[in-house]
Amino acid sequence: MGGRSEQSAPLIGVEDLSTPLWVESYHTTARTGIRTVARAAPRTVALAVRWAWEASPRLTLLAGVVQLLAGAATAFGLFATADVFTRLLAEGPTPDRVVATLPALALVVAAGAGRGLLDAAVAYVQGRLVPLVEQRAQDRLHAAVLDVELVAFDDADFTELVDRASSEGPTRVRTTVVDTGDLLAAAVSMAAAVITAGVLHPLLAPVVMVSALPQGWASVRSARLMFDSWVRMISRRRRINVTSTLITGREQAAEVRAFTARAMLLGEHRRIADEITAESVRLERDKTVVQLVGRTLSGVGSAGAYAVLAVLLYTSVLPLALAGAAAVAMRTAAQSVVRAIYEVNRLYEGTFHLDLYRKCLDQARALRRRPPTRRLAGPPERIELRGVRFAYPGQDEPAVDGIDLVVRRGEVIALVGENGSGKTTLAKLVTGLYLPGEGSVTWDGVETADVDADELLDRVAVVLQEPMRWPMSARNNVRVGRLDRPDPDDELLHDAARGSGTDTVVDGLPDGWSTVLSREFQGGRDLSGGQWQRIAVARGLYRDAPLVIADEPTAALDARAEHAVFGTLRRRSGGGSDRITLLVTHRLANVRFADQILVLEQGKLVEHGRHDELMALGGTYHELFSLQARAYAAGPGTPDP
């Protein structure tokens, strides 16, 4: 505990050295004025209308028509109100005047009822339209991200942009469409009230508009304060999300407790939370002051508007009969102006979230593989790499550098080397998951960059050290490798299960193959790391692809299970089979049967040959193999190699 209190530097992450590119627009937001807001709002409205039209032209058109009719009902009601006051204050006996107002009163009631019905119609139409727009926005984002090259997810800026856009983008598209509808309603109502006030007397219309401007200034100023605070706090908010996940996450729970890190973690979370809370309090204080000033000035403006009305009455410019109607029109206009400015400001706030969403779509499109120009004739007979070089985003040193390699159908290729030597990267280049930065990877003379990614990967089965833990049944966890493969009697499923040892895993599940493998669902079960690896091997076997990548497929398996898995891979690969198998492993006893063993160091191919050839060479492979062999052969009293 004492050591923790002396900790001054952040434990979770580091202070951002540079602002992420996708945040740059928020710096601009925090420094904009009301003119910029006014210019940005029409662009956002046009965008919202376009998205709504794409989702449903009929509902979009209907929403616009109903909003216009609602505004017309407001104007009609105001003019009917003016007629009521005129008749009520006319010359003659009071009973006669009251009776004379009845038709105009009926029109006022009808206008109010009609406006109520039209408002309900607007809500109904929006209720049908807005979910369609949000669904389309989410679908557009997901489709774009799924088409992105795999290497893009090794770029921290892009992955964070995707995270932000997916969590906020579709929702912001939805609220922008709603705000656009509300703005249209406020604009129509404002126009009706201002026109009515202007008809009663030309001076009343501009006075009403001026009285609402302070409220608009306050709204824009508050938004600027909010964005400025958000930009300054973004680093802390990113870190507090990490600490929260570490505290509440199931996968982290065991190690947090085992290393008695609870107090340290909670202290770090509180430290960051204190900074965010202090900033939030300061922000709300500043916003309150701005809103108070805006409302005060708006009140002064309203008083001025009514003073103008009083002067018009005093000088008999405006008849007393129309004074009541003018007051109602002015009040309606003022409320509509304030509401319209509020909606414009909300649209302006949403503009930058929408820019984030659109920026993500643009980057995703830019990171897609170029359109295919070639087709594959069939399963690969020969895969050739020439001068292949590949570096991850943001890294100067290549992960793979100058690789020349030829593999043929029926061969088993083992990739050997220390951690970080480029084994997994090379395997992904062979499959087409990654495209080379320099050089070429060809399948039967066709470059992988020229072929549709799905056409390539349909011929690939990948077994990873950390396989995907699909939250679905055990049966579908295996079949997900080839869900469209006909297997009515589960014969292929059971064959893959026997070859991987998955059958013993399934035998221990409460509902067998129907058991959902996820604790997120009631009745679901989780598996150990070794059991998940057996599922992954079965998935690869069931996929039955001509190119198999086994990347540390038995790292979490016991010796017996590992022996069984490699025995299955050996039987189904090489020896005249129709597959190419790339095996990435640190356990060199399992690669002796390989047709080619590739030894990598720092991304370069330093040795290449069969087991006997490499042992005779006496190089890196000989050293690594001998170290492991001596470790297994060591008995009591044997010196540590």
C-alpha positions in Angstrom: 0.0 0.0 0.0 2.9 2.4 0.8 4.5 1.7 -2.5 1.2 2.6 -4.3 0.9 5.9 -2.5 4.3 7.0 -3.7 3.4 6.2 -7.3 3.2 9.5 -9.2 3.2 8.4 -12.9 0.0 6.8 -14.3 -0.1 3.1 -14.0 -2.7 2.5 -16.7 -1.4 3.6 -20.0 0.5 6.9 -20.5 -0.4 10.4 -21.1 -1.1 10.9 -24.8 2.0 12.2 -26.6 -0.1 13.3 -29.5 -3.9 13.8 -30.1 -5.4 11.0 -32.3 -6.2 12.2 -35.8 -9.9 11.6 -35.4 -10.0 14.0 -32.4 -8.6 17.0 -34.4 -12.1 18.1 -35.5 -13.1 18.5 -31.9 -10.4 21.1 -31.4 -12.2 23.1 -34.1 -15.6 22.6 -32.4 -14.4 24.1 -29.2 -13.5 27.3 -30.9 -16.4 27.9 -33.2 -18.9 30.8 -33.1 -22.6 31.1 -33.9 -22.0 31.8 -37.6 -20.1 28.5 -37.9 -23.0 26.8 -36.2 -25.5 28.4 -38.6 -23.4 27.3 -41.6 -22.9 23.7 -40.4 -26.5 23.0 -39.5 -27.9 23.0 -43.2 -25.2 20.5 -44.2 -26.1 18.2 -41.3 -29.8 18.6 -42.2 -29.2 17.7 -45.8 -27.2 14.7 -44.7 -29.9 13.5 -42.4 -32.6 14.0 -45.1 -30.4 12.0 -47.5 -30.0 9.1 -45.1 -33.7 9.1 -44.2 -34.6 9.1 -47.9 -32.2 6.1 -48.5 -33.9 4.2 -45.7 -37.5 5.0 -46.8 -38.4 7.6 -49.4 -42.1 7.2 -48.7 -41.8 7.8 -44.9 -39.4 10.7 -45.4 -41.8 12.5 -47.7 -44.7 11.8 -45.4 -42.8 13.1 -42.4 -42.1 16.4 -44.3 -45.7 16.8 -45.4 -47.1 16.2 -41.9 -44.6 18.7 -40.4 -45.7 21.4 -42.9 -49.4 20.7 -42.2 -48.7 21.0 -38.5 -47.1 24.4 -39.1 -50.1 25.5 -41.2 -52.4 24.4 -38.4 -50.4 26.7 -36.0 -50.7 29.7 -38.4 -54.4 29.0 -38.9 -55.0 28.8 -35.1 -53.2 32.2 -34.6 -55.3 33.9 -37.2 -58.4 32.4 -35.8 -57.3 33.7 -32.4 -57.0 37.2 -33.8 -60.5 36.9 -35.2 -61.8 35.9 -31.8 -60.2 39.0 -30.1 -61.5 41.2 -32.9 -65.1 40.1 -32.5 -65.0 40.0 -28.7 -63.8 43.6 -28.5 -66.0 45.0 -31.2 -68.9 47.5 -30.6 -72.2 46.2 -29.4 -73.9 44.3 -26.6 -71.7 41.7 -24.8 -74.0 38.7 -25.5 -74.0 39.5 -29.2 -70.2 39.8 -29.2 -69.9 36.4 -27.4 -72.2 34.7 -29.9 -70.3 36.3 -32.8 -67.0 34.8 -31.5 -68.4 31.2 -31.5 -67.5 30.4 -35.1 -63.9 31.8 -34.6 -63.6 29.9 -31.3 -64.7 26.7 -33.1 -61.9 27.4 -35.6 -59.3 27.8 -32.8 -60.4 24.6 -31.2 -60.3 22.8 -34.6 -56.8 24.2 -35.2 -55.6 23.0 -31.8 -57.1 19.6 -32.3 -55.7 19.3 -35.8 -52.3 20.4 -34.5 -52.5 17.7 -31.8 -53.4 15.0 -34.4 -50.7 16.1 -36.7 -48.1 16.1 -33.9 -49.2 12.5 -33.1 -48.9 11.7 -36.8 -45.4 13.1 -36.8 -44.4 11.0 -33.8 -45.8 7.9 -35.5 -44.0 8.5 -38.8 -40.8 9.3 -37.0 -41.2 6.2 -34.9 -41.3 4.1 -38.1 -38.6 6.0 -40.0 -35.9 6.5 -37.4 -35.2 2.8 -36.5 -34.8 2.1 -40.2 -32.2 4.9 -40.5 -30.3 3.7 -37.5 -30.3 0.1 -38.7 -29.1 1.2 -42.1 -26.3 3.3 -40.6 -25.2 0.4 -38.4 -25.3 -2.0 -41.3 -23.3 0.3 -43.5 -20.6 0.6 -40.8 -20.4 -3.1 -40.1 -20.2 -4.0 -43.8 -17.4 -1.4 -44.3 -15.4 -2.7 -41.3 -15.8 -6.3 -42.4 -14.3 -5.5 -45.8 -11.2 -3.9 -44.2 -7.8 -5.6 -44.7 -6.8 -7.5 -41.6 -3.6 -5.5 -41.1 -5.7 -2.4 -40.5 -6.6 -3.8 -37.1 -2.9 -3.6 -36.1 -3.2 0.2 -36.3 -4.2 1.5 -32.9 -5.7 4.8 -34.3 -7.9 2.9 -36.7 -9.1 0.4 -34.1 -10.0 3.2 -31.7 -11.8 5.1 -34.5 -13.8 2.0 -35.2 -14.6 1.6 -31.6 -15.8 5.2 -31.2 -17.7 5.2 -34.5 -19.5 1.9 -33.8 -20.5 2.9 -30.2 -21.7 6.4 -31.1 -22.2 6.6 -34.9 -25.5 4.8 -35.6 -27.1 6.3 -32.5 -26.0 9.8 -33.6 -27.4 9.2 -37.0 -30.7 8.3 -35.4 -30.7 11.4 -33.1 -29.7 13.6 -36.0 -32.7 12.5 -38.0 -35.0 13.1 -35.0 -33.4 16.5 -34.4 -33.9 17.4 -38.1 -37.6 16.6 -37.8 -37.8 18.7 -34.6 -36.0 21.5 -36.3 -38.4 21.4 -39.2 -41.3 21.5 -36.8 -39.8 24.4 -34.9 -39.0 26.3 -38.1 -42.5 25.9 -39.5 -44.1 26.9 -36.2 -41.7 29.9 -35.9 -42.4 30.9 -39.5 -46.2 30.7 -38.8 -45.9 32.7 -35.6 -43.5 35.3 -37.0 -45.6 35.8 -40.2 -48.7 36.1 -38.0 -47.0 38.7 -35.8 -45.7 40.5 -38.9 -49.2 40.6 -40.4 -50.5 42.2 -37.3 -47.7 44.8 -37.4 -44.3 44.6 -39.3 -42.3 45.8 -36.2 -43.3 42.7 -34.1 -41.6 40.1 -36.3 -37.9 41.3 -35.9 -38.4 42.2 -32.2 -39.4 38.6 -31.5 -36.4 37.3 -33.4 -34.0 39.6 -31.5 -35.3 38.6 -28.1 -34.3 34.9 -28.7 -30.7 35.5 -29.8 -29.2 35.5 -26.3 -30.6 31.9 -25.8 -28.9 30.9 -29.0 -25.6 32.4 -27.9 -25.8 30.6 -24.6 -26.5 27.2 -26.3 -23.5 27.6 -28.6 -21.2 28.7 -25.9 -22.2 25.8 -23.7 -21.5 23.4 -26.5 -18.0 24.9 -27.0 -17.3 24.5 -23.3 -18.4 20.9 -23.4 -16.3 20.0 -26.5 -13.2 21.7 -25.0 -13.6 19.7 -21.8 -14.1 16.5 -23.8 -10.9 17.0 -25.8 -8.9 17.7 -22.7 -10.3 14.7 -20.8 -10.1 12.1 -23.6 -6.9 10.5 -22.4 -8.3 10.1 -18.8 -11.5 8.7 -20.1 -9.7 6.1 -22.2 -7.7 5.0 -19.1 -10.6 4.9 -16.8 -12.4 2.5 -19.2 -9.4 0.3 -19.0 -9.3 0.3 -15.2 -13.0 -0.4 -15.0 -12.6 -3.4 -17.3 -9.8 -4.7 -15.2 -11.9 -4.4 -12.1 -15.1 -5.9 -13.4 -13.9 -8.3 -16.1 -14.2 -12.0 -15.6 -11.0 -12.9 -17.5 -9.0 -10.6 -15.3 -10.5 -11.5 -12.0 -8.2 -14.4 -11.1 -4.9 -12.6 -11.7 -6.0 -9.3 -10.1 -6.7 -11.3 -6.9 -3.7 -13.6 -7.2 -1.3 -10.7 -7.3 -3.2 -8.8 -4.6 -3.6 -5.9 -7.0 -7.1 -5.0 -5.9 -6.0 -2.0 -3.7 -3.6 -0.7 -6.3 -6.2 -1.0 -9.1 -8.9 0.6 -7.1 -6.6 3.4 -6.1 -5.6 4.0 -9.8 -9.3 4.1 -10.8 -10.1 6.6 -8.0 -7.2 8.8 -9.0 -8.4 9.1 -12.6 -12.0 9.4 -11.5 -11.2 12.3 -9.2 -9.6 14.2 -12.1 -12.6 13.5 -14.4 -15.1 14.4 -11.6 -13.3 17.7 -10.9 -13.4 18.6 -14.6 -17.1 17.7 -14.8 -17.9 20.0 -11.8 -15.9 22.8 -13.4 -17.7 22.3 -16.7 -21.2 22.4 -15.2 -20.3 25.5 -13.2 -19.2 27.3 -16.4 -22.2 26.1 -18.3 -24.6 27.3 -15.6 -23.1 30.8 -15.7 -23.4 31.0 -19.5 -27.0 29.8 -19.4 -27.8 32.3 -16.6 -26.4 35.1 -18.7 -28.3 33.9 -21.8 -31.6 33.6 -20.0 -31.2 37.0 -18.4 -30.5 38.7 -21.7 -33.3 36.8 -23.3 -35.7 38.0 -20.6 -34.6 41.5 -21.2 -35.2 41.0 -24.9 -38.7 39.7 -24.2 -39.4 42.6 -22.0 -38.3 44.9 -24.9 -40.6 43.1 -27.3 -43.6 43.6 -25.0 -42.6 47.2 -24.5 -42.8 47.7 -28.3 -46.2 46.1 -28.2 -47.3 48.5 -25.5 -46.0 51.5 -27.5 -48.0 50.3 -30.5 -51.1 50.1 -28.4 -50.4 53.4 -26.6 -50.0 55.2 -29.9 -53.1 53.5 -31.4 -51.0 52.0 -34.2 -52.2 48.6 -33.2 -55.9 48.2 -32.4 -56.7 46.8 -28.9 -58.7 44.0 -30.5 -55.5 42.6 -32.0 -53.3 43.1 -29.0 -54.2 39.7 -27.5 -53.6 37.9 -30.7 -50.3 39.7 -31.1 -49.2 38.7 -27.6 -50.0 35.0 -28.3 -48.2 35.2 -31.7 -45.2 36.8 -30.1 -45.0 34.2 -27.3 -45.4 31.3 -29.8 -42.7 32.9 -32.0 -40.3 33.4 -29.1 -40.7 29.8 -28.0 -40.3 28.5 -31.5 -37.2 30.6 -32.1 -35.6 29.3 -28.9 -36.5 25.7 -29.8 -35.1 26.1 -33.3 -31.8 27.5 -32.0 -31.7 24.6 -29.5 -32.2 22.1 -32.3 -29.6 23.8 -34.5 -27.1 23.6 -31.7 -27.9 19.9 -31.2 -27.4 19.3 -34.9 -24.1 21.1 -34.7 -23.0 19.0 -31.7 -24.0 15.9 -33.7 -22.1 17.1 -36.8 -18.8 16.1 -35.3 -20.0 12.7 -34.1 -21.3 12.2 -37.6 -18.0 13.3 -39.0 -16.4 10.6 -36.9 -18.8 8.1 -38.3 -18.2 9.2 -41.9 -14.5 9.3 -41.3 -14.6 5.7 -40.2 -16.5 4.8 -43.3 -14.1 6.6 -45.5 -11.0 5.0 -43.9 -12.6 1.6 -44.0 -13.2 2.0 -47.7 -9.7 3.2 -48.2 -8.3 0.2 -46.4 -10.2 -2.4 -48.5 -8.4 -4.7 -50.8 -8.4 -3.5 -54.3 -11.0 -5.0 -56.7 -10.0 -8.5 -57.9 -8.6 -8.9 -61.4 -7.8 -12.6 -61.4 -9.5 -15.9 -60.5 -8.0 -19.0 -59.1 -8.3 -22.2 -61.2 -8.7 -24.4 -58.1 -6.9 -25.5 -54.9 -3.3 -24.3 -54.9 -0.7 -26.6 -56.4 2.3 -24.3 -55.8 2.6 -21.2 -53.6 5.6 -19.0 -54.2 7.0 -16.1 -52.3 9.6 -13.8 -53.9 11.3 -11.0 -52.1 8.5 -10.7 -49.6 8.7 -7.8 -47.1 6.0 -6.8 -44.6 5.9 -4.2 -41.8 3.1 -3.5 -39.4 1.5 0.0 -39.3 3.6 2.5 -37.4 6.6 0.2 -37.3 9.8 0.9 -39.2 11.4 -2.5 -38.8 9.8 -5.2 -41.0 8.2 -8.3 -39.4 9.2 -10.3 -42.5 12.1 -9.2 -44.7 13.2 -10.6 -48.0 11.6 -14.1 -47.9 11.9 -16.4 -50.9 10.0 -19.6 -50.6 8.2 -22.3 -52.7 5.7 -24.8 -51.2 3.9 -27.5 -53.1 0.7 -29.4 -52.7 1.1 -32.4 -50.3 3.9 -30.8 -48.3 4.1 -30.0 -44.6 6.0 -26.8 -43.9 7.2 -26.1 -40.3 7.9 -22.5 -39.3 10.4 -22.4 -36.4 12.0 -19.6 -34.5 11.9 -17.6 -31.3 9.0 -15.3 -30.3 8.8 -12.3 -32.6 10.8 -13.9 -35.4 7.9 -13.5 -37.9 6.4 -17.0 -38.0 2.8 -16.1 -37.7 3.2 -13.1 -40.0 4.7 -15.2 -42.7 1.9 -17.7 -42.3 -0.7 -15.0 -42.8 1.2 -13.7 -45.9 1.0 -17.2 -47.4 -2.7 -17.4 -46.9 -3.5 -14.0 -48.2 -4.7 -12.6 -44.8 -1.9 -10.1 -45.2 -0.6 -8.7 -48.5 3.1 -8.1 -48.8 4.4 -4.5 -48.7 7.1 -5.5 -51.2 7.6 -8.6 -53.3 4.9 -11.1 -54.3 3.0 -14.1 -53.0 1.5 -16.1 -55.8 -0.8 -19.1 -55.9 -0.2 -21.1 -59.1 1.2 -17.9 -60.7 -1.6 -15.6 -59.5 -0.7 -12.9 -57.0 -2.8 -13.0 -53.9 -3.3 -9.2 -54.2 -5.1 -9.7 -57.5 -7.7 -12.3 -56.1 -10.8 -11.7 -54.1 -10.1 -12.2 -50.4 -13.0 -14.6 -49.9 -12.0 -16.7 -52.9 -8.5 -17.1 -51.3 -9.7 -17.7 -47.8 -12.3 -20.2 -48.8 -9.4 -22.5 -49.5 -7.8 -21.9 -46.1 -8.3 -23.4 -42.6 -6.6 -21.6 -39.7 -6.1 -23.1 -36.2 -4.8 -20.5 -33.9 -3.2 -20.6 -30.4 -5.9 -18.4 -29.1 -9.0 -19.5 -31.1 -12.2 -17.6 -31.3 -14.6 -18.6 -28.5 -17.9 -18.4 -30.3 -20.9 -17.9 -28.0 -22.8 -20.7 -29.6 -23.4 -24.4 -29.3 -20.5 -26.9 -29.3 -21.8 -28.3 -32.6 -21.8 -24.9 -34.3 -18.4 -24.0 -32.7 -17.0 -26.7 -34.9 -19.3 -26.3 -37.9 -18.7 -22.5 -38.0 -15.6 -23.5 -40.0 -17.9 -24.5 -42.9 -21.6 -24.1 -41.9 -22.7 -24.6 -45.5 -21.0 -28.1 -45.7 -23.7 -30.9 -46.0 -23.5 -33.2 -43.0 -27.0 -34.5 -42.3 -25.9 -37.3 -40.0 -23.0 -35.4 -38.3 -20.6 -38.0 -39.7 -18.1 -35.3 -40.7 -18.5 -33.6 -37.4 -17.8 -36.7 -35.4 -14.8 -37.5 -37.5 -13.3 -34.1 -36.8 -14.1 -34.5 -33.1 -12.3 -37.8 -32.9 -9.3 -36.5 -34.8 -8.9 -33.5 -32.4 -10.0 -35.1 -29.1 -13.1 -32.9 -29.0 -15.3 -35.9 -28.5 -14.0 -36.3 -25.0 -14.7 -32.6 -24.3 -18.3 -32.9 -25.6 -18.9 -36.1 -23.5 -18.4 -34.0 -20.4 -20.9 -31.3 -21.4 -24.3 -31.4 -19.8 -26.2 -31.1 -23.1 -23.5 -32.6 -25.3 -23.2 -31.0 -28.7 -26.1 -28.7 -27.9 -24.4 -27.1 -24.9 -23.8 -23.3 -25.4 -20.1 -22.6 -24.8 -20.5 -19.2 -23.1 -21.2 -18.2 -19.5 -23.1 -15.2 -20.9 -26.1 -17.4 -21.4 -28.1 -19.3 -18.8 -27.1 -22.9 -18.8 -23.9 -22.1 -20.8 -20.6 -23.6 -20.1 -17.0 -22.4 -20.5 -14.0 -24.5 -21.4 -10.4 -24.6 -20.4 -7.7 -23.3 -22.7 -6.8 -26.8 -23.8 -10.4 -27.7 -24.5 -10.8 -24.7 -26.6 -7.8 -25.6 -28.6 -9.3 -29.0 -29.3 -12.4 -27.3 -30.5 -10.3 -25.1 -32.8 -8.5 -28.1 -34.2 -11.8 -29.8 -34.9 -13.0 -26.6 -36.6 -10.0 -26.7 -38.9 -10.4 -30.4 -39.7 -14.1 -29.9 -40.4 -13.4 -27.0 -42.7 -11.3 -29.5 -44.9 -9.4 -26.8 -46.8 -6.5 -27.4 -49.2 -4.3 -25.0 -47.2 -4.0 -25.5 -43.4 -2.3 -23.1 -41.0 -1.8 -24.6 -37.6 -0.3 -21.8 -35.4 0.7 -23.3 -32.1 -2.4 -25.5 -32.2 -1.4 -27.5 -29.1 0.2 -24.9 -26.8 -2.4 -25.5 -24.1 -2.8 -29.3 -24.6 -1.4 -32.0 -22.4 1.2 -34.4 -23.9 -1.3 -37.1 -24.7 -3.7 -34.8 -26.5 -0.8 -33.0 -28.3 0.4 -36.4 -29.6 -3.1 -37.2 -30.9 -3.5 -33.9 -32.6 -0.1 -34.0 -34.4 -0.8 -37.6 -35.3 -4.0 -36.5 -37.0 -2.3 -33.6 -38.8 0.4 -36.0 -40.0 -2.1 -38.5 -41.3 -4.1 -35.8 -43.1 -1.1 -33.9 -44.5 1.8 -34.9 -46.6 2.4 -38.3 -48.0 0.5 -37.7 -51.3 -2.4 -35.7 -49.7 -4.0 -32.8 -51.5 -3.2 -30.3 -48.8 -0.5 -27.8 -48.0 0.1 -27.6 -44.2 2.0 -24.8 -42.5 2.8 -25.6 -38.9 4.0 -23.0 -36.5 5.3 -24.4 -33.2 8.0 -24.2 -30.6 7.8 -27.9 -29.8 10.4 -29.1 -32.3 9.8 -32.8 -31.6 6.6 -32.4 -33.6 8.2 -31.0 -36.8 10.7 -33.9 -37.6 8.2 -35.2 -40.2 7.9 -31.9 -42.0 9.0 -31.8 -45.7 10.5 -28.3 -45.1 11.6 -26.6 -41.9 12.0 -22.8 -42.1 14.0 -21.2 -39.4 13.3 -17.5 -38.9 15.3 -14.9 -37.0 14.1 -11.3 -36.8 11.9 -11.7 -39.9 14.6 -13.3 -42.1 14.8 -16.9 -43.3 18.2 -18.1 -41.9 17.9 -21.8 -42.4 15.8 -24.0 -44.7 15.7 -27.8 -45.1 14.6 -31.1 -43.6 15.2 -32.1 -40.0 18.3 -34.3 -40.8 19.8 -31.6 -43.0 19.4 -28.9 -40.4 20.8 -31.0 -37.6 23.8 -31.7 -39.8 24.2 -28.0 -40.5 24.7 -27.4 -36.8 23.1 -24.0 -36.8 20.2 -22.3 -35.1 17.8 -25.3 -35.5 20.4 -27.7 -34.2 20.8 -25.5 -31.1 17.1 -25.1 -30.4 16.3 -28.8 -31.0 19.3 -29.9 -28.8 18.2 -27.7 -26.0 14.7 -29.2 -26.0 16.0 -32.7 -26.4 18.4 -32.4 -23.4 15.7 -30.9 -21.3 13.5 -33.9 -21.9 16.4 -36.3 -21.4 17.6 -34.7 -18.2 17.5 -36.8 -15.1 18.2 -36.2 -11.4 21.5 -34.5 -11.0 21.8 -33.5 -14.7 23.1 -30.0 -15.1 20.6 -27.4 -16.4 21.4 -27.1 -20.1 
